[in-house]
Amino acid sequence: MIVNGKPQRTIWLGDDGVTVEIIDQTRLPHEFIIVEMKTMDDAATAISDMLVRGAPLIGATAAYGMALAMNNDSTDDGLKNAYDVLLATRPTAVNLRWALDDLLALLEPLDAGERVAAAYTRAAEIADEDVEMCSSLGEHGRGIIEQIWNDKGKPDRINVLTHCNAGWLATVDWGTAMAPVYKAHDAGIPVHVWVDETRPRNQGASLTCWELGQHGVPHTLIVDNVGGHLMQHGEVDVVITGTDRTTAAGDVCNKIGTYLKALAAADNNVPFFVALPGPTIDWTILDGVADVPIEQRDPQEVTHLTGLGSDGAITTIAIAPPDSPAANYAFDVTPARLVTGLITERGVAQASEEGLAALYPERVQ
């Protein structure tokens, strides 16, 4: 995508062929900082502290983390330790486990001396594959936006509501939920995005608004609870979100509050789509509410806010009494019955076992 007028990915290999570079997303939108990852521990910290986030990007970072680990210790013990450390960084996004299992299966049969090159090669392939998948699902999603626009008589504006950040910052490039928006915008469709603030980390405000602005896509920032009001008044034509884990039956786990958006969409007959690449599907579970692990993060993300102060410095302030306890559930699950369709790199699937199996027959046991 575009940053300061130039193409940019979220993760890439440094000029030395060993170091991996990322955008520190905790510093956006006020500072554009590039961070170097030189060790597996650097990659683990980047994932756990959310310098990188979004299921596809977490997977790509984990793959490069394995490569960095092999560069330091390519023994069997080094491989197992890297897998265990990286797997423990974030519990919900299934792309993390998918990427680590992929690298483990590749590297285990190899001699220690072969593992470094193989790991770097496969990590680069995973990153490139993510770009291709997100671009492809973007095309399928663009078709949905264009059809809605046509059905409404090609109005001056087609309104998309999104939740959290599922743009290119959540992937290697293009994004998931925002890939259809970028494709539609680039095709001349007058798309406008309602951007949820997405408390507690405000990733709509800090990330989605920033990247949409960089690409020139019209957008408006709203607080989380405005979405239902806009739907009641006909100001939302379609809702598109991302997902960190989708069950084999079509339940979707995404940023906390997604379930409430789906309920509002259902009550107001607004189509609710979820965009995801294939590796975000967890084929081992069916019931998202019962079986998806929901990450609970530091309560300080709820009790404090970080932003740009009047003095131009980034600062963190408390917004709650110091003795008030807080809960910080990072995700919720939207049942498949509330999902109009799943936008994937292979097409748009019904949110069901049958729908996903039709697109991914090789995964059916």
N, C-alpha and C positions, 0 to 999 in steps of 0.2 A: 504494500500500500504506500501512501505518500506521506512523508514527514518533511516539512520545510521544502516542499517541492521536489523531493527526491524519493525514489523507491526504497522501501525499508522492510526488512523482516524483523521478527522479535528475537530470533536466536540465530547465530551463525558462527562458523569457525574462524578464529583469528588468523592473522597473516602468518603466524609461526606454525600453523598446522596442528597445534596442540591445544592452545587456549580456546575456550568457548566464550563468546560475548553475548550479552543479553541487555535488554532495556530494563532498568530498575523501575518497575511500574509503581512502586510505593512513592516515587518522587513526582509522578505525573499528577496534574497537568502543569505544575509550576516549574519543574526542572526536567530536562531531557538528559538523563545520565546513562552512560554505557558502563556496565560492570563486567569485569573479566572473571571467569571461573577457571581456576587453574587446577583444582582438585575435586575429588568426589564430594568432600565435605562442603565445598563452595556450592556445588549443585544442590546438595541436600538442604543447605541453608536457604538458597534462592527459592526452593519450592516451599519449605515450611514457613518462611517469613514472607512469602507472597511477593517477592521481587518478580517472579513469574507466577501466573495463575491462569485458570481456564484449562479444562481437561486435556484438549489436544496439545497445548504448549507444555503442560506438566509432563505428558508422555514424552515429548521430544527432548525436554530437559533431562528427564530421567535416563533416556538413551545416551545422551552425551555424558551424563554423570557416570554411567557404566564405562564409557570410553576413557574418561579421565581417571577412573579407578584402575583400569587395566594399564594405563600409562605409568601408574605408580606401583602397582602390585598385581601382576597378571597370574599369580598362582591360584590354585583352587580355593585356598582360604581367602585370598583377596577378592575373588569373584563372589563367593558366598557372602562375605561381609558387605560388599557393595550392594548386592541385591537386598539384603536385610535392612541396611541403613536407609536406602532410598525408598523402599516399600513403606517404611514407617513414617514418612514425611507428611502425607496427607491421606486420610482414610476413605474419602468418598469418591474422588475422580477415578474411574475405572481405567482410563488410558494409562495411568501410572503403572498399574499391575500388568496391563497388556504389553507395554513397551519393555518392561523389565523381564517378563516371561519370554518375549521375543529374543532379547539379547542373551538371556541365559541359555535358551535352547541352541542358539548359534555358537556361543562361546564354549560351553561345557565340553564338547567333543574335541576341541582344538588344543594343540600344544600351547603352552604358555607363551612361547615366542610368536605365535600367530595371532594372539588375541587382541593386541593393541590395534593393529591395522584393520582387522575385521570389525572391531567395535566402532571405530571411527567411520568406517565405510557404511555400516548399517545405520548408525545414528543419522548420518547425512541422508540416507535413503528414506528413513522415517520422516525426517523434516520435509523432504521434497514430496513424499507421498501425501503428507498432510496438506500441503499447498494445493496439490492436484485435487484431492478429495473436496476441500473447501471451495475451490473454484467450481467444481462440478455441481456440488449441492447448491451453490449460489445461482447457477444457471437454472436448475430446477425450481428454486424458490423465486427467481425473477419471473418465471412463467406464471406463478401463482399471483404475484403482485400485478403483473400486466393484465391477467384475466380479470382480476377484481376491478382494475382501472377501466378496462373496456366495458365490463358489465355495468359500471356506474356512469357510463357515457363520457368517459375521458375527462373528468373534472380537472380543475386547475391544480388540485393537490390530492394525493392519496396518502392517508395517514396510517403509519405503522407504529404500534406501541411495542416497545421492547422492555425487558427487565434484566437488570444487572449488565455486565459487559460480556457480550458474546460476539464481539467484533474481532478484528485481526489481532488485537492485543491478547486475545484468549487462545490464539492459534499461532502457527508459524506465519501465516499470511491469509488474507481474505476474511477469516472469521467463520462463524457458523450462522447465528441468527442475522448478523449484519451482512453476510455475503450476498444474499438476495437483494438487500437494499443497495449495496454498492453496484451490483450488476444492473439493477433497475435504473439507478441514477446515471450510470455511464451510458445506458441505452436511451436516455432522454425522457424517461418516465418521471413525472414531477412528484417524487417521493419525499415525504416529510416524516421525521421520526419524533415521537414522544419518548423522551428518555427518562426513565425512572431514576430517581436519586440512588435507590437501593442501599438504604441503611442496612447494617451498621457501617460498612466501609465506604459507602458513597461512591461505588464504582461506576454508576451511571454518570454522575457528575464529573468525576475526576478522569475517567477513562473513555467512556462512550462518547461524551460530548467532545472530548479532545480529538479523538480519531475522526469522528464525523466532520468536525471543523477543518481538520487537516485535509480531508478529501473533498471538502466543499459541499457536503450533503446538508440541506436544511434540517434543522432540528430544534426542539424546545425542551428544556430541562423542567421536570416536574417532580414533586415529592412522591413517595411511593403510593400514597393512598388516593391520589388524584385519578388514577387509571379508571376506576369504576365510574366515577363521575363523568369522565369524558365519554365512556362507552354509552352511558345513559342518554347523553345528548348527541349521539351520532357522530362524534368526533374521532372515532377509531374505526378504521376499515378492516384491519387485520392485526392480530397479535402474533409476533414471532419471538420466541425465546430460544436459548440454547439449553444444554443439559450436560451435567457432569457424569451421569450414569443413566442409561435407559435399560429397563429389563427386557427380557425376551418376549414379554407380553405387552410391551408398549407403555408401561409406567415410566414417568420421567422424573429424575431427581435434579433439581436446579436450585439456584440461589433462593434463600428463604423469602417467602412472599409470592413465589411463582404460582403456588396453588391458589392463592386468593385471586390472582389475575385470571386464572383459568375459570374459577367460579363466576367472576364478574362477566367474563366473556360469554360463558354459557347462558347466563341470565339475560344477556342483551343480544344474543344471536350474532356475536362477533366471532369469526373463525379464529381458532387458536392453533397455531402451528409451532412445532419444535424442530429445530435444525441440528443435525448431528452427523459426523462421519462415522463409518462403520465401527471403528475401534472403541467408540463410546458405548456400544451395546454390550451389556453383561449377559451373556448367553447362559450363565449358570443359575440365574434367579428369575422368578416370575412375579413375585409379590414385592413391589417396591416399598410399600409402607412397612411391611414386616421385616424385610431382609436387607435393605440398603443401609449401611452404617452412616449415621448422620454426625458429621463433625461438629463438635462444640469448641469454639475458639475462646481466646482470652476475653473475659468480661470487659476489659478496658476498651475494647473496640466499640462497646455500647455506651460506656460511661464517659468517653472522651472523644473529641474531634480533633483532626489535624488539618491545617490549612495555612494559607498565606496571611500573615498578620499585616497590620497597617504599616509596620516598619519595613515590610518587604521580606521578612524572614519567615520560613516555615516553622510553625509552632503548634504545639498540642495543648488543648485546653480541656478542663473538666466541665461536664454539663450536668452532672448529678451530684447529690450530696456524697461526701466521702464514705459514709457508712451504709450507703444503699447497695445491696447485692444486685447483681445483674446476671442474666442468662444470655448466652450468645450461640444460638443454634444457627449454623451456617447454611443449611439446606432444608428443603422440604420436598415432598413427593407429590406429584400431580398424577392421579389415576388416569389410565389410558382412556376411560370413558369420556374425559373432558378434553381430549386432544383430537383436533380435527384431522391432523395428519402429521407424519414424521418426514421431514425433508432430508434426504440422504444423498450421497454421491451417486447412488444408483437409481434415484427417482423418489417419488413421494409414496410412502407406504401408509396403509391404515395402521393405526396404533393398536396392534393386536399380534398374537402369536402368528396368525395366518398371514397378516400383512408383512411382517418382517421376514418370515420364512420365504415368502414369494420373492423378495429381493435378495435374500442371502441363503439360497437353498443348500449351500455347502455347509452351513452351520446347523442344519437340522439333523438330529441324531436318528 
